[in-house]
Amino acid sequence: MRPKSRGGQFDGNFAPNRWGGSFTEGSAWHHSFPPFAVDELARLHGGKEKLLRKLHEMLETPGTFQVRNKMA
């Protein structure tokens, strides 16, 4: 999950561990794994094994989230 501007451009200052900003109650990591349509999610990640590796990567990532204030 990567945010885009209203003009359709990807955020050039993207950090997957940045909390807030374009995301509500989380970061790109949290919004990359919705708890529904798991088969479709696996397909989008390139298969069940790749999805499982990505989930492990998320769970093993240190909790070093950057908090971004929407008002700034």
Sequence and secondary structure as in RCSB ss.txt:
>XXXX:A:sequence
MRPKSRGGQFDGNFAPNRWGGSFTEGSAWHHSFPPFAVDELARLHGGKEKLLRKLHEMLETPGTFQVRNKMA
>XXXX:A:secstr
   B TTS B TT  TTEEETTSSSS HHHHT  SS HHHHHHHHTSHHHHHHHHHHHHHS S  EEE TT 
